[in-house]
C-alpha cells in the first residue's frame, strides 16, 4: 500500500525530481523535500508495504472453494492537513471471488464430444451458423479452419487430438455451395449433406429465447422409422445433437426442442423454445435444410451405403437454369426473324376483288334450240298520233 501525505502541496510539486525518484524506487522514507523547484518546506511521507506477496499460481482455482484471502490492492491516497502515520492507514476490503459448485452433481457417463469447424472459404452466414450450433450444443468444441488442399481423412486426426468422437464439418465450394459432414469418428459411419436455406439466431424473425446450456428434446418425423437409411441418420443425429446427461457445461432442465422433419426428400431442422405458461413453442433458431447426398460406411469415406437418387448437384441445377434462359432468348430471336421476313416479302397487287364472287349462284343450263326456218313477222301496232296531230285532226 502506498500513502502520500502532504501538509502543503504546491503547484510545482509534480515537477519535483526528488518526489519522482523516491516514488520510483519504492523505498520506505520520511524526508523533507528541499528541491529548488519551489516546493521547499513540504513534508513528503512515502511508505510502501514491502512484505512478500503470495504467488497466485500456488492457489488452485477450485469449484466451490475460495481464492487467496489476504489479497491487498495498491491504493494511492492524498490527504491534505495532518500527517498520518502508516499505522493509521485504513485497510482495503478483502475481495473474495467464489466459483459456485457445478449444477450437475451426478456422474457424467456419456462423454460425447462434438467437434464443429469448417474449411477455408466459408462466408459470413456459415460462420454465424457454426457459432449458433456451438452455443446450443454445450458439449461441442471448436478448432481452426482446415486448408482445402488437405484430404478429409485428416479430420479424423484432428478429432483424435481434440478428444472428440463426433464431428460436424462444413465444407465450402466455389464460395457459394455449402456441404456438411456428420461423422462418427474414427470408424464411421458418416453422411454428407448439402445445406440450404440457412437462417441464424441473429435474425429478427426468431422471437424465442432459452437458457444457454440447457439440454434439448429431440423430435423426429415418423418417416425416420420406416426406411433403413433414415433410421441410421436418426441414430447419428441423436448421438450428435443430444447433450449428455450431467455434462459439466449443461443445465439440469429442458426448455427447447430440436425437430427433424422430412419433406420434399430433405431434412428440415428447427429449434423451438418451450413456454412454461401454456406449453406452446416459439422458434428460436437456427434453421436450415439438409439435402442428403451419400452415406458412407467409414468416417469421411469408405464404401457407399446409400446414395440419394433425388439429389441434383448445384452445378447441374445452375446449368439447367442457364439452358432455360438461353432457350427463351433463342425463341425471342426466332420470332423477331419471322416478323422481319414477313415485312420484307413483296406484296401481290390484287386487281380483282376475291370477295366479289361470294354471293353469285351458277345459272341453270338450258337446251340449245336451233331454228331452221325464219321467224314469222310480228304484227306491228298502229302508232298513236301525238297530241298536236290529234288536235289538228279535230279541227278539220
C-alpha positions in Angstrom: 0.0 0.0 0.0 1.3 3.4 -0.9 0.3 6.5 1.1 1.4 10.1 0.4 0.6 12.8 3.0 1.5 16.4 2.4 0.5 19.3 4.7 1.1 21.9 2.0 1.2 20.9 -1.7 2.4 23.5 -4.2 1.6 23.6 -7.9 5.2 22.7 -8.8 5.4 19.6 -6.6 4.6 17.3 -9.6 7.8 18.5 -11.2 9.9 17.7 -8.2 12.7 15.3 -9.2 13.1 14.0 -5.7 9.5 13.1 -5.5 9.6 11.0 -8.6 12.9 9.4 -7.7 11.7 8.3 -4.3 8.3 7.0 -5.6 10.0 5.2 -8.5 12.4 3.3 -6.2 9.6 2.3 -3.8 11.7 3.0 -0.7 10.2 3.4 2.8 11.5 7.0 3.5 10.4 10.0 5.5 12.1 13.2 4.4 11.6 16.8 3.6 11.7 17.9 0.0 14.4 20.5 -0.4 14.5 20.8 -4.2 14.8 24.1 -6.0 11.5 23.5 -7.9 9.6 25.7 -5.5 8.2 23.0 -3.1 10.7 23.6 -0.2 9.2 23.0 3.2 6.6 20.5 2.0 6.6 17.3 4.1 6.7 14.2 1.9 5.9 10.9 3.6 6.2 7.9 1.3 5.6 4.5 2.6 5.3 1.1 0.9 4.5 -2.3 2.2 7.4 -4.5 1.4 6.0 -7.7 2.8 6.2 -10.6 0.3 3.1 -11.3 -1.7 1.7 -14.8 -2.1 2.1 -16.3 -5.6 -1.3 -16.6 -7.2 -0.2 -19.6 -9.2 0.1 -21.6 -6.0 -3.6 -21.1 -5.3 -5.6 -23.5 -7.5 -9.0 -22.3 -8.5 -11.4 -24.9 -7.4 -15.2 -25.1 -7.9 -17.0 -24.1 -4.7 -13.7 -23.0 -3.0 -12.3 -19.6 -2.2 -9.2 -17.9 -3.6 -6.4 -16.1 -1.7 -7.9 -14.2 1.2 -5.1 -11.8 2.2 -5.1 -10.1 -1.2 -4.1 -6.4 -0.8 -4.7 -3.9 -3.6 -2.5 -0.9 -4.2 -4.1 2.3 -3.3 -2.7 5.9 -3.5 -4.3 8.4 -1.2 -3.6 12.1 -0.9 -4.6 13.7 2.4 -4.2 17.4 3.0 -3.8 18.5 6.6 -2.3 16.5 9.3 0.4 13.9 8.6 -0.9 10.4 9.3 1.4 7.6 10.3 1.4 4.3 8.4 -0.3 2.5 11.2 -3.3 4.7 10.9 -3.9 3.9 7.3 -7.3 2.3 6.5 -7.0 -1.3 5.3 -8.8 -2.1 2.0 -11.6 -4.6 2.0 -10.8 -8.1 1.0 -12.1 -9.0 -2.5 -13.5 -12.6 -2.4 -14.1 -14.5 -5.7 -16.2 -17.6 -5.3 -17.0 -20.0 -8.1 -20.2 -21.9 -7.4 -20.3 -25.7 -7.4 -21.3 -27.4 -10.6 -25.1 -27.8 -11.2 -24.8 -31.3 -12.5 -23.9 -33.3 -9.4 -24.5 -36.7 -11.0 -21.9 -38.9 -12.7 -21.1 -38.0 -16.3 -21.0 -41.3 -18.1 -22.0 -40.4 -21.7 -18.9 -38.5 -22.7 -19.9 -37.4 -26.2 -17.9 -34.5 -27.6 -18.6 -32.9 -31.0 -16.0 -31.0 -33.0 -17.6 -28.2 -35.1 -15.3 -26.5 -37.6 -15.1 -25.7 -41.3 -12.8 -25.4 -44.3 -11.4 -22.1 -45.6 -13.6 -20.1 -48.0 -16.9 -20.1 -46.0 -19.0 -17.0 -46.0 -20.3 -15.0 -43.0 -23.6 -16.9 -42.9 -21.8 -20.2 -42.4 -19.6 -18.7 -39.7 -22.7 -17.5 -37.8 -24.4 -20.9 -38.2 -21.3 -22.6 -36.7 -21.3 -20.2 -33.7 -25.0 -20.8 -33.2 -24.5 -24.6 -33.2 -21.7 -24.2 -30.7 -24.0 -22.1 -28.5 -26.9 -24.5 -28.4 -24.6 -27.6 -28.0 -22.6 -27.2 -24.8 -20.7 -30.5 -25.5 -19.1 -29.1 -28.7 -15.6 -27.9 -29.3 -14.1 -25.6 -31.9 -11.0 -25.7 -34.0 -9.2 -23.6 -36.6 -10.2 -23.7 -40.3 -8.8 -26.6 -42.3 -7.0 -26.0 -45.6 -8.9 -27.0 -48.7 -5.9 -28.8 -50.1 -5.9 -31.3 -47.2 -7.7 -34.6 -47.5 -10.8 -35.3 -45.5 -9.1 -38.1 -43.7 -7.1 -35.5 -41.8 -10.3 -34.6 -39.9 -10.1 -37.9 -38.0 -6.7 -37.0 -36.7 -8.0 -33.6 -35.7 -10.9 -35.2 -33.8 -8.4 -37.5 -32.0 -6.3 -34.6 -31.0 -9.3 -32.7 -29.6 -10.6 -35.9 -27.9 -13.9 -35.8 -29.9 -15.8 -38.8 -31.1 -18.3 -36.9 -33.3 -17.7 -34.3 -35.9 -19.7 -31.6 -37.8 -17.5 -30.4 -40.7 -18.7 -27.7 -43.0 -17.1 -27.8 -46.5 -17.4 -24.7 -48.8 -17.0 -25.0 -52.6 -17.0 -22.2 -55.1 -17.8 -19.7 -52.3 -21.5 -20.4 -52.8 -22.2 -24.1 -52.1 -22.1 -25.4 -48.5 -21.7 -29.1 -47.7 -21.9 -30.6 -44.2 -20.4 -33.9 -43.0 -21.8 -35.6 -39.9 -19.4 -38.4 -38.8 -18.8 -40.8 -36.1 -15.0 -40.7 -35.8 -12.9 -42.6 -36.4 -14.7 -45.8 -37.5 -17.9 -44.3 -39.1 -20.5 -44.2 -40.4 -20.7 -40.7 -41.9 -23.1 -38.8 -44.0 -22.7 -35.9 -46.5 -25.4 -33.2 -46.9 -26.0 -30.1 -49.0 -27.0 -27.3 -46.7 -29.7 -24.9 -48.0 -31.9 -22.1 -46.7 -29.8 -21.1 -43.7 -31.2 -18.7 -41.1 -29.2 -17.8 -37.9 -30.1 -16.8 -34.4 -29.4 -13.1 -35.1 -32.3 -12.7 -37.4 -35.2 -10.7 -36.1 -37.9 -13.2 -37.1 -36.7 -15.6 -34.4 -38.5 -14.3 -31.3 -37.8 -17.2 -28.9 -35.2 -17.4 -26.2 -33.8 -20.2 -24.0 -31.2 -20.6 -21.3 -27.7 -21.3 -22.6 -26.5 -24.8 -21.7 -29.9 -26.4 -21.2 -30.5 -29.9 -22.6 -32.8 -30.2 -25.6 -35.5 -32.6 -26.5 -35.1 -34.3 -29.9 -38.3 -34.8 -32.1 -38.1 -36.9 -35.2 -40.6 -37.4 -38.1 -42.3 -40.8 -38.1 -40.7 -41.4 -41.6 -37.3 -41.9 -39.8 -38.5 -45.3 -38.6 -39.9 -46.6 -42.0 -36.7 -46.6 -44.1 -33.3 -48.0 -43.1 -31.1 -45.1 -44.2 -33.4 -42.7 -42.3 -33.1 -44.9 -39.2 -29.3 -44.7 -39.5 -29.5 -40.9 -39.8 -31.8 -40.8 -36.7 -29.3 -42.6 -34.6 -26.5 -40.4 -35.9 -28.4 -37.2 -35.1 -29.4 -38.5 -31.7 -25.8 -39.1 -30.7 -24.5 -35.8 -32.2 -27.1 -33.2 -31.2 -28.3 -34.5 -27.8 -26.4 -33.1 -24.8 -25.1 -35.8 -22.5 -26.7 -36.0 -19.1 -24.7 -34.5 -16.2 -22.4 -32.7 -18.6 -20.3 -30.1 -16.7 -21.4 -27.3 -19.0 -25.1 -28.3 -19.2 -28.0 -27.2 -17.0 -30.3 -29.8 -15.4 -33.6 -28.8 -17.1 -35.1 -28.8 -20.6 -36.6 -25.8 -22.3 -36.2 -26.2 -26.0 -36.7 -28.8 -28.8 -34.8 -29.9 -31.8 -37.1 -31.1 -34.6 -36.1 -33.1 -37.6 -38.8 -33.3 -40.3 -38.7 -35.0 -43.7 -40.4 -33.1 -46.5 -39.6 -33.0 -50.3 -36.9 -35.6 -49.8 -35.0 -33.3 -47.5 -34.5 -33.0 -43.7 -35.7 -29.7 -42.1 -34.0 -28.7 -38.9 -35.8 -26.3 -36.4 -35.2 -25.2 -32.8 -38.2 -24.2 -30.6 -38.5 -22.8 -27.1 -41.0 -24.4 -24.7 -43.0 -21.7 -22.9 -43.9 -22.7 -19.4 -47.2 -20.9 -19.1 -49.2 -22.7 -21.8 -46.6 -25.3 -23.1 -46.6 -23.6 -26.5 -43.5 -23.4 -28.6 -41.7 -20.4 -30.2 -39.0 -20.8 -32.8 -35.5 -19.7 -31.7 -33.2 -20.7 -34.5 -31.0 -21.5 -36.2 -32.9 -23.2 -39.1 -31.5 -25.0 -42.2 -32.4 -27.7 -44.7 -30.2 -30.8 -45.2 -30.3 -32.5 -48.6 -28.8 -36.0 -48.3 -26.2 -36.9 -50.8 -24.5 -40.1 -49.6 -24.0 -42.3 -46.5 -20.6 -43.9 -46.1 -19.6 -46.8 -44.0 -16.3 -45.2 -42.8 -15.6 -41.8 -41.4 -15.3 -39.3 -44.3 -15.1 -42.1 -46.9 -15.3 -45.8 -47.4 -17.9 -47.9 -49.1 -21.2 -46.2 -50.0 -24.1 -47.5 -48.0 -26.8 -45.2 -49.6 -26.9 -42.7 -52.4 -29.9 -40.3 -52.8 -31.4 -40.8 -56.3 -33.3 -37.5 -56.0 -30.2 -35.4 -55.4 -29.3 -32.9 -58.0 -25.9 -31.1 -57.7 -25.9 -27.3 -57.6 -23.8 -27.2 -60.7 -26.4 -29.2 -62.6 -29.2 -27.0 -61.3 -27.4 -23.8 -62.3 -26.7 -25.4 -65.8 -30.4 -26.1 -66.3 -31.3 -22.6 -65.3 -28.8 -21.2 -67.8 -30.1 -23.5 -70.6 -33.7 -22.5 -69.8 -32.8 -18.8 -70.0 -30.9 -19.4 -73.3 -33.9 -21.3 -74.8 -36.1 -18.3 -74.1 -33.6 -15.9 -75.7 -33.4 -18.2 -78.8 -37.2 -18.3 -79.1 -37.4 -14.5 -79.0 -34.8 -14.2 -81.7 -36.7 -16.6 -83.9 -39.9 -14.7 -83.5 -38.2 -11.4 -84.4 -36.7 -13.0 -87.6 -40.1 -14.3 -88.7 -41.6 -10.9 -88.3 -38.7 -9.4 -90.3 -39.2 -11.9 -93.1 -42.9 -11.2 -93.4 -42.2 -7.5 -93.7 -39.6 -7.9 -96.5 -41.9 -10.2 -98.6 -43.3 -8.5 -101.8 -47.0 -7.7 -101.7 -49.1 -9.0 -104.6 -51.3 -6.5 -106.4 -54.9 -7.6 -106.3 -56.7 -6.1 -109.3 -59.7 -8.3 -108.9 -61.8 -8.4 -105.7 -61.6 -12.0 -104.5 -64.8 -11.5 -102.5 -66.9 -10.4 -105.5 -68.0 -14.0 -106.4 -69.1 -14.9 -102.9 -72.8 -14.4 -103.5 -73.0 -15.5 -107.2 -75.0 -18.6 -108.0 -74.5 -20.5 -111.2 -77.4 -20.3 -113.8 -79.4 -23.3 -114.9 -78.3 -25.0 -118.1 -80.9 -24.5 -121.0 -81.2 -26.9 -124.0 -79.8 -25.4 -127.2 -82.6 -24.9 -129.8 -81.5 -24.4 -133.4 -84.1 -22.7 -135.7 -84.1 -23.8 -139.3 -86.9 -21.5 -140.5 -87.1 -17.8 -140.4 -89.4 -16.5 -137.7 -92.8 -15.2 -138.6 -93.1 -11.4 -138.9 -94.5 -9.7 -135.9 -97.7 -7.7 -136.2 -97.0 -4.0 -136.0 -99.1 -1.9 -133.9 -100.5 1.4 -135.1 -98.7 4.2 -133.6 -100.8 6.7 -131.7 -100.5 10.2 -133.1 -99.1 12.9 -131.0 -101.3 15.3 -129.2 -100.6 18.1 -131.6 -101.7 16.0 -134.6 -104.8 14.9 -132.8 -105.7 18.5 -132.2 -105.3 19.3 -135.9 -107.4 16.4 -137.0 -110.1 17.5 -134.6 -110.2 21.0 -136.1 -110.9 19.6 -139.5 
